[in-house]
Amino acid sequence: MSNEKLKIGEGTVVDVRTPAEFMGGCVAGAVNIPLSEIPNRIDELQKMKSPLILCCASGNRSGQAQDFLSREGVDCFNGGSWLEVNNLTTQQS
């Protein structure tokens, strides 16, 4: 299901890595909101086009963000590594 959402271009990619990590490479069009800022930016996240596709370096931090945001009622899922998400989004036809 997550792969299908990515392939048809739905949702917003949110990268929860640090700004320094994000600057080293990211998914085109991704929004950088570090994991530590997620609780303070709920309103902003709720206004983004859903579902939110969360990613980080390995999938660990994005998993933590997904757990938190899901409890807050935000439509989101853990996309895992930003490299995996990037590969899926670049395969769109």
N, CA, C and O atoms as CSV, one atom per row, in Angstrom:
chain,resi,resn,atom,element,x,y,z
A,1,MET,N,N,0.819,-1.202,0.000
A,1,MET,CA,C,0.000,0.000,0.000
A,1,MET,C,C,0.856,1.255,0.000
A,1,MET,O,O,0.584,2.182,-0.763
A,2,SER,N,N,1.874,1.306,0.831
A,2,SER,CA,C,2.720,2.494,0.879
A,2,SER,C,C,3.417,2.726,-0.460
A,2,SER,O,O,3.539,3.865,-0.913
A,3,ASN,N,N,3.873,1.644,-1.090
A,3,ASN,CA,C,4.527,1.793,-2.382
A,3,ASN,C,C,3.574,2.361,-3.422
A,3,ASN,O,O,3.975,3.184,-4.246
A,4,GLU,N,N,2.327,1.936,-3.394
A,4,GLU,CA,C,1.342,2.450,-4.343
A,4,GLU,C,C,1.110,3.936,-4.125
A,4,GLU,O,O,1.024,4.699,-5.087
A,5,LYS,N,N,1.010,4.348,-2.881
A,5,LYS,CA,C,0.806,5.775,-2.578
A,5,LYS,C,C,1.968,6.589,-3.137
A,5,LYS,O,O,1.759,7.654,-3.719
A,6,LEU,N,N,3.193,6.091,-2.961
A,6,LEU,CA,C,4.352,6.810,-3.472
A,6,LEU,C,C,4.346,6.857,-4.989
A,6,LEU,O,O,4.644,7.890,-5.589
A,7,LYS,N,N,4.006,5.735,-5.604
A,7,LYS,CA,C,4.058,5.666,-7.057
A,7,LYS,C,C,3.063,6.605,-7.720
A,7,LYS,O,O,3.330,7.122,-8.805
A,8,ILE,N,N,1.922,6.831,-7.084
A,8,ILE,CA,C,0.944,7.724,-7.714
A,8,ILE,C,C,1.071,9.153,-7.208
A,8,ILE,O,O,0.250,10.007,-7.542
A,9,GLY,N,N,2.094,9.417,-6.403
A,9,GLY,CA,C,2.408,10.778,-6.011
A,9,GLY,C,C,1.497,11.386,-4.971
A,9,GLY,O,O,1.380,12.609,-4.897
A,10,GLU,N,N,0.855,10.571,-4.170
A,10,GLU,CA,C,-0.004,11.117,-3.129
A,10,GLU,C,C,0.825,11.439,-1.894
A,10,GLU,O,O,1.902,10.879,-1.689
A,11,GLY,N,N,0.314,12.336,-1.086
A,11,GLY,CA,C,0.929,12.602,0.201
A,11,GLY,C,C,2.126,13.526,0.148
A,11,GLY,O,O,2.496,14.054,-0.900
A,12,THR,N,N,2.719,13.701,1.324
A,12,THR,CA,C,3.869,14.581,1.509
A,12,THR,C,C,4.990,13.786,2.156
A,12,THR,O,O,4.773,13.093,3.150
A,13,VAL,N,N,6.193,13.886,1.592
A,13,VAL,CA,C,7.346,13.222,2.185
A,13,VAL,C,C,7.919,14.142,3.265
A,13,VAL,O,O,8.277,15.289,2.998
A,14,VAL,N,N,7.998,13.612,4.497
A,14,VAL,CA,C,8.572,14.354,5.615
A,14,VAL,C,C,9.807,13.598,6.096
A,14,VAL,O,O,9.721,12.455,6.544
A,15,ASP,N,N,10.949,14.260,5.993
A,15,ASP,CA,C,12.237,13.677,6.400
A,15,ASP,C,C,12.519,14.141,7.825
A,15,ASP,O,O,12.626,15.341,8.078
A,16,VAL,N,N,12.642,13.194,8.759
A,16,VAL,CA,C,12.800,13.547,10.166
A,16,VAL,C,C,14.271,13.527,10.623
A,16,VAL,O,O,14.545,13.521,11.823
A,17,ARG,N,N,15.203,13.517,9.678
A,17,ARG,CA,C,16.622,13.599,10.035
A,17,ARG,C,C,16.989,15.037,10.430
A,17,ARG,O,O,16.180,15.956,10.300
A,18,THR,N,N,18.212,15.207,10.910
A,18,THR,CA,C,18.687,16.541,11.271
A,18,THR,C,C,18.875,17.372,10.002
A,18,THR,O,O,19.017,16.815,8.914
A,19,PRO,N,N,18.878,18.705,10.136
A,19,PRO,CA,C,19.120,19.552,8.953
A,19,PRO,C,C,20.445,19.228,8.253
A,19,PRO,O,O,20.517,19.271,7.025
A,20,ALA,N,N,21.490,18.907,9.019
A,20,ALA,CA,C,22.784,18.572,8.406
A,20,ALA,C,C,22.681,17.305,7.568
A,20,ALA,O,O,23.225,17.243,6.465
A,21,GLU,N,N,21.984,16.292,8.086
A,21,GLU,CA,C,21.792,15.057,7.323
A,21,GLU,C,C,20.977,15.338,6.060
A,21,GLU,O,O,21.305,14.858,4.976
A,22,PHE,N,N,19.919,16.119,6.218
A,22,PHE,CA,C,19.023,16.456,5.112
A,22,PHE,C,C,19.788,17.165,3.993
A,22,PHE,O,O,19.573,16.891,2.812
A,23,MET,N,N,20.684,18.080,4.380
A,23,MET,CA,C,21.463,18.820,3.378
A,23,MET,C,C,22.417,17.913,2.617
A,23,MET,O,O,22.838,18.249,1.510
A,24,GLY,N,N,22.764,16.765,3.197
A,24,GLY,CA,C,23.664,15.825,2.543
A,24,GLY,C,C,23.000,14.990,1.465
A,24,GLY,O,O,23.674,14.251,0.748
A,25,GLY,N,N,21.678,15.100,1.342
A,25,GLY,CA,C,20.926,14.355,0.337
A,25,GLY,C,C,19.526,14.110,0.834
A,25,GLY,O,O,19.320,13.808,2.009
A,26,CYS,N,N,18.548,14.241,-0.068
A,26,CYS,CA,C,17.159,14.072,0.347
A,26,CYS,C,C,16.273,13.750,-0.857
A,26,CYS,O,O,16.695,13.842,-2.010
A,27,VAL,N,N,15.041,13.373,-0.552
A,27,VAL,CA,C,14.038,13.127,-1.583
A,27,VAL,C,C,13.606,14.485,-2.136
A,27,VAL,O,O,13.341,15.406,-1.364
A,28,ALA,N,N,13.534,14.619,-3.448
A,28,ALA,CA,C,13.092,15.880,-4.060
A,28,ALA,C,C,11.703,16.248,-3.542
A,28,ALA,O,O,10.785,15.428,-3.564
A,29,GLY,N,N,11.560,17.479,-3.079
A,29,GLY,CA,C,10.271,17.958,-2.592
A,29,GLY,C,C,9.962,17.607,-1.151
A,29,GLY,O,O,8.907,17.978,-0.637
A,30,ALA,N,N,10.871,16.892,-0.484
A,30,ALA,CA,C,10.638,16.501,0.909
A,30,ALA,C,C,10.714,17.716,1.825
A,30,ALA,O,O,11.426,18.682,1.547
A,31,VAL,N,N,9.965,17.647,2.921
A,31,VAL,CA,C,9.985,18.665,3.956
A,31,VAL,C,C,10.835,18.115,5.097
A,31,VAL,O,O,10.657,16.971,5.514
A,32,ASN,N,N,11.765,18.938,5.603
A,32,ASN,CA,C,12.628,18.498,6.702
A,32,ASN,C,C,12.082,19.004,8.031
A,32,ASN,O,O,12.102,20.203,8.312
A,33,ILE,N,N,11.596,18.071,8.841
A,33,ILE,CA,C,11.168,18.385,10.209
A,33,ILE,C,C,11.847,17.351,11.111
A,33,ILE,O,O,11.392,16.210,11.201
A,34,PRO,N,N,12.940,17.749,11.778
A,34,PRO,CA,C,13.661,16.798,12.631
A,34,PRO,C,C,12.747,16.153,13.671
A,34,PRO,O,O,11.802,16.777,14.155
A,35,LEU,N,N,13.040,14.900,14.007
A,35,LEU,CA,C,12.233,14.152,14.955
A,35,LEU,C,C,11.977,14.943,16.236
A,35,LEU,O,O,10.864,14.927,16.760
A,36,SER,N,N,12.988,15.625,16.737
A,36,SER,CA,C,12.846,16.365,17.995
A,36,SER,C,C,11.836,17.509,17.899
A,36,SER,O,O,11.326,17.966,18.922
A,37,GLU,N,N,11.542,17.977,16.678
A,37,GLU,CA,C,10.595,19.085,16.485
A,37,GLU,C,C,9.166,18.626,16.209
A,37,GLU,O,O,8.239,19.436,16.233
A,38,ILE,N,N,8.983,17.331,15.947
A,38,ILE,CA,C,7.662,16.803,15.574
A,38,ILE,C,C,6.568,17.201,16.575
A,38,ILE,O,O,5.525,17.696,16.149
A,39,PRO,N,N,6.765,17.004,17.899
A,39,PRO,CA,C,5.683,17.345,18.843
A,39,PRO,C,C,5.266,18.817,18.816
A,39,PRO,O,O,4.107,19.142,19.076
A,40,ASN,N,N,6.210,19.702,18.501
A,40,ASN,CA,C,5.908,21.141,18.481
A,40,ASN,C,C,5.331,21.621,17.154
A,40,ASN,O,O,4.934,22.780,17.034
A,41,ARG,N,N,5.284,20.737,16.155
A,41,ARG,CA,C,4.837,21.151,14.812
A,41,ARG,C,C,3.638,20.340,14.323
A,41,ARG,O,O,3.420,20.196,13.120
A,42,ILE,N,N,2.867,19.814,15.274
A,42,ILE,CA,C,1.687,19.001,14.937
A,42,ILE,C,C,0.732,19.760,14.017
A,42,ILE,O,O,0.278,19.211,13.013
A,43,ASP,N,N,0.422,21.016,14.348
A,43,ASP,CA,C,-0.525,21.794,13.528
A,43,ASP,C,C,-0.051,21.890,12.086
A,43,ASP,O,O,-0.839,21.715,11.157
A,44,GLU,N,N,1.228,22.167,11.899
A,44,GLU,CA,C,1.807,22.272,10.560
A,44,GLU,C,C,1.703,20.933,9.829
A,44,GLU,O,O,1.345,20.892,8.652
A,45,LEU,N,N,2.012,19.851,10.521
A,45,LEU,CA,C,1.965,18.517,9.921
A,45,LEU,C,C,0.542,18.122,9.545
A,45,LEU,O,O,0.330,17.489,8.511
A,46,GLN,N,N,-0.436,18.488,10.372
A,46,GLN,CA,C,-1.832,18.145,10.088
A,46,GLN,C,C,-2.358,18.868,8.853
A,46,GLN,O,O,-3.319,18.407,8.237
A,47,LYS,N,N,-1.752,19.983,8.483
A,47,LYS,CA,C,-2.207,20.757,7.321
A,47,LYS,C,C,-1.581,20.288,6.011
A,47,LYS,O,O,-2.000,20.709,4.933
A,48,MET,N,N,-0.579,19.420,6.105
A,48,MET,CA,C,0.088,18.927,4.888
A,48,MET,C,C,-0.791,17.911,4.170
A,48,MET,O,O,-1.647,17.262,4.772
A,49,LYS,N,N,-0.554,17.791,2.858
A,49,LYS,CA,C,-1.288,16.799,2.059
A,49,LYS,C,C,-0.980,15.412,2.597
A,49,LYS,O,O,0.182,15.018,2.693
A,50,SER,N,N,-2.023,14.677,2.946
A,50,SER,CA,C,-1.813,13.346,3.522
A,50,SER,C,C,-1.959,12.263,2.457
A,50,SER,O,O,-2.558,12.488,1.405
A,51,PRO,N,N,-1.406,11.090,2.743
A,51,PRO,CA,C,-0.728,10.709,3.977
A,51,PRO,C,C,0.693,11.257,4.008
A,51,PRO,O,O,1.294,11.515,2.966
A,52,LEU,N,N,1.216,11.431,5.206
A,52,LEU,CA,C,2.610,11.818,5.351
A,52,LEU,C,C,3.455,10.561,5.200
A,52,LEU,O,O,3.175,9.535,5.821
A,53,ILE,N,N,4.489,10.647,4.372
A,53,ILE,CA,C,5.415,9.552,4.152
A,53,ILE,C,C,6.680,9.937,4.913
A,53,ILE,O,O,7.452,10.783,4.463
A,54,LEU,N,N,6.884,9.311,6.063
A,54,LEU,CA,C,7.991,9.673,6.939
A,54,LEU,C,C,9.230,8.868,6.579
A,54,LEU,O,O,9.147,7.668,6.319
A,55,CYS,N,N,10.383,9.537,6.566
A,55,CYS,CA,C,11.631,8.839,6.276
A,55,CYS,C,C,12.761,9.441,7.087
A,55,CYS,O,O,12.655,10.550,7.611
A,56,CYS,N,N,13.853,8.679,7.178
A,56,CYS,CA,C,15.053,9.135,7.886
A,56,CYS,C,C,16.243,8.386,7.279
A,56,CYS,O,O,16.236,8.087,6.085
A,57,ALA,N,N,17.247,8.085,8.074
A,57,ALA,CA,C,18.410,7.360,7.544
A,57,ALA,C,C,18.137,5.861,7.432
A,57,ALA,O,O,18.488,5.240,6.429
A,58,SER,N,N,17.510,5.275,8.463
A,58,SER,CA,C,17.331,3.824,8.487
A,58,SER,C,C,15.883,3.370,8.636
A,58,SER,O,O,15.567,2.211,8.366
A,59,GLY,N,N,15.000,4.271,9.061
A,59,GLY,CA,C,13.617,3.903,9.332
A,59,GLY,C,C,13.301,3.915,10.817
A,59,GLY,O,O,12.134,3.806,11.195
A,60,ASN,N,N,14.315,4.045,11.668
A,60,ASN,CA,C,14.108,4.046,13.109
A,60,ASN,C,C,13.427,5.334,13.582
A,60,ASN,O,O,12.388,5.278,14.239
A,61,ARG,N,N,14.004,6.486,13.255
A,61,ARG,CA,C,13.408,7.759,13.682
A,61,ARG,C,C,12.058,7.997,13.025
A,61,ARG,O,O,11.141,8.523,13.657
A,62,SER,N,N,11.930,7.611,11.752
A,62,SER,CA,C,10.635,7.796,11.086
A,62,SER,C,C,9.581,6.889,11.712
A,62,SER,O,O,8.400,7.236,11.737
A,63,GLY,N,N,9.998,5.733,12.215
A,63,GLY,CA,C,9.080,4.846,12.938
A,63,GLY,C,C,8.601,5.479,14.236
A,63,GLY,O,O,7.427,5.373,14.591
A,64,GLN,N,N,9.515,6.136,14.941
A,64,GLN,CA,C,9.148,6.840,16.167
A,64,GLN,C,C,8.176,7.982,15.857
A,64,GLN,O,O,7.198,8.193,16.575
A,65,ALA,N,N,8.458,8.710,14.785
A,65,ALA,CA,C,7.578,9.810,14.383
A,65,ALA,C,C,6.200,9.279,14.001
A,65,ALA,O,O,5.183,9.880,14.344
A,66,GLN,N,N,6.167,8.155,13.294
A,66,GLN,CA,C,4.892,7.563,12.884
A,66,GLN,C,C,4.075,7.132,14.089
A,66,GLN,O,O,2.867,7.367,14.129
A,67,ASP,N,N,4.707,6.507,15.068
A,67,ASP,CA,C,3.998,6.106,16.290
A,67,ASP,C,C,3.365,7.317,16.960
A,67,ASP,O,O,2.192,7.288,17.330
A,68,PHE,N,N,4.146,8.377,17.113
A,68,PHE,CA,C,3.656,9.583,17.776
A,68,PHE,C,C,2.523,10.237,16.977
A,68,PHE,O,O,1.463,10.541,17.524
A,69,LEU,N,N,2.758,10.447,15.686
A,69,LEU,CA,C,1.765,11.143,14.853
A,69,LEU,C,C,0.477,10.347,14.714
A,69,LEU,O,O,-0.609,10.925,14.688
A,70,SER,N,N,0.586,9.030,14.625
A,70,SER,CA,C,-0.619,8.198,14.538
A,70,SER,C,C,-1.481,8.365,15.785
A,70,SER,O,O,-2.707,8.436,15.699
A,71,ARG,N,N,-0.830,8.427,16.944
A,71,ARG,CA,C,-1.577,8.643,18.195
A,71,ARG,C,C,-2.244,10.018,18.218
A,71,ARG,O,O,-3.244,10.217,18.909
A,72,GLU,N,N,-1.688,10.966,17.459
A,72,GLU,CA,C,-2.259,12.317,17.365
A,72,GLU,C,C,-3.320,12.408,16.263
A,72,GLU,O,O,-3.892,13.475,16.041
A,73,GLY,N,N,-3.583,11.303,15.579
A,73,GLY,CA,C,-4.606,11.280,14.546
A,73,GLY,C,C,-4.142,11.727,13.174
A,73,GLY,O,O,-4.970,12.021,12.312
A,74,VAL,N,N,-2.826,11.786,12.950
A,74,VAL,CA,C,-2.283,12.198,11.658
A,74,VAL,C,C,-2.161,10.962,10.760
A,74,VAL,O,O,-1.637,9.931,11.182
A,75,ASP,N,N,-2.650,11.076,9.514
A,75,ASP,CA,C,-2.568,9.994,8.533
A,75,ASP,C,C,-1.134,9.923,8.013
A,75,ASP,O,O,-0.706,10.783,7.243
A,76,CYS,N,N,-0.392,8.895,8.435
A,76,CYS,CA,C,1.014,8.803,8.053
A,76,CYS,C,C,1.473,7.354,8.069
A,76,CYS,O,O,0.800,6.480,8.616
A,77,PHE,N,N,2.623,7.113,7.464
A,77,PHE,CA,C,3.251,5.807,7.554
A,77,PHE,C,C,4.751,5.953,7.448
A,77,PHE,O,O,5.261,6.959,6.953
A,78,ASN,N,N,5.449,4.939,7.918
A,78,ASN,CA,C,6.904,4.927,7.915
A,78,ASN,C,C,7.399,4.442,6.565
A,78,ASN,O,O,7.236,3.273,6.218
A,79,GLY,N,N,8.002,5.341,5.807
A,79,GLY,CA,C,8.561,4.970,4.511
A,79,GLY,C,C,9.933,4.335,4.624
A,79,GLY,O,O,10.449,3.795,3.645
A,80,GLY,N,N,10.542,4.394,5.826
A,80,GLY,CA,C,11.867,3.816,6.040
A,80,GLY,C,C,12.973,4.786,5.662
A,80,GLY,O,O,12.870,5.989,5.906
A,81,SER,N,N,14.015,4.261,5.075
A,81,SER,CA,C,15.168,5.056,4.669
A,81,SER,C,C,14.785,6.049,3.565
A,81,SER,O,O,13.994,5.729,2.678
A,82,TRP,N,N,15.357,7.257,3.634
A,82,TRP,CA,C,15.055,8.245,2.589
A,82,TRP,C,C,15.523,7.739,1.233
A,82,TRP,O,O,14.955,8.109,0.205
A,83,LEU,N,N,16.558,6.893,1.217
A,83,LEU,CA,C,17.029,6.343,-0.055
A,83,LEU,C,C,15.990,5.423,-0.681
A,83,LEU,O,O,15.803,5.427,-1.898
A,84,GLU,N,N,15.309,4.627,0.157
A,84,GLU,CA,C,14.249,3.747,-0.350
A,84,GLU,C,C,13.082,4.569,-0.882
A,84,GLU,O,O,12.539,4.275,-1.947
A,85,VAL,N,N,12.704,5.597,-0.138
A,85,VAL,CA,C,11.605,6.466,-0.577
A,85,VAL,C,C,11.992,7.170,-1.873
A,85,VAL,O,O,11.177,7.289,-2.787
A,86,ASN,N,N,13.222,7.629,-1.948
A,86,ASN,CA,C,13.705,8.305,-3.151
A,86,ASN,C,C,13.651,7.372,-4.352
A,86,ASN,O,O,13.241,7.785,-5.437
A,87,ASN,N,N,14.061,6.119,-4.173
A,87,ASN,CA,C,14.010,5.143,-5.274
A,87,ASN,C,C,12.583,4.936,-5.752
A,87,ASN,O,O,12.342,4.840,-6.955
A,88,LEU,N,N,11.640,4.867,-4.830
A,88,LEU,CA,C,10.238,4.666,-5.217
A,88,LEU,C,C,9.674,5.885,-5.945
A,88,LEU,O,O,8.949,5.741,-6.929
A,89,THR,N,N,10.003,7.074,-5.467
A,89,THR,CA,C,9.448,8.279,-6.089
A,89,THR,C,C,10.072,8.535,-7.453
A,89,THR,O,O,9.415,9.092,-8.333
A,90,THR,N,N,11.325,8.143,-7.646
A,90,THR,CA,C,11.957,8.363,-8.961
A,90,THR,C,C,11.536,7.326,-9.983
A,90,THR,O,O,11.801,7.489,-11.174
A,91,GLN,N,N,10.877,6.249,-9.533
A,91,GLN,CA,C,10.397,5.220,-10.457
A,91,GLN,C,C,9.019,5.550,-11.023
A,91,GLN,O,O,8.481,4.800,-11.838
A,92,GLN,N,N,8.446,6.684,-10.586
A,92,GLN,CA,C,7.121,7.055,-11.089
A,92,GLN,C,C,7.215,7.300,-12.583
A,92,GLN,O,O,8.206,7.832,-13.083
A,93,SER,N,N,6.163,6.902,-13.288
A,93,SER,CA,C,6.187,7.094,-14.751
A,93,SER,C,C,5.551,8.398,-15.131
A,93,SER,O,O,5.481,8.728,-16.315
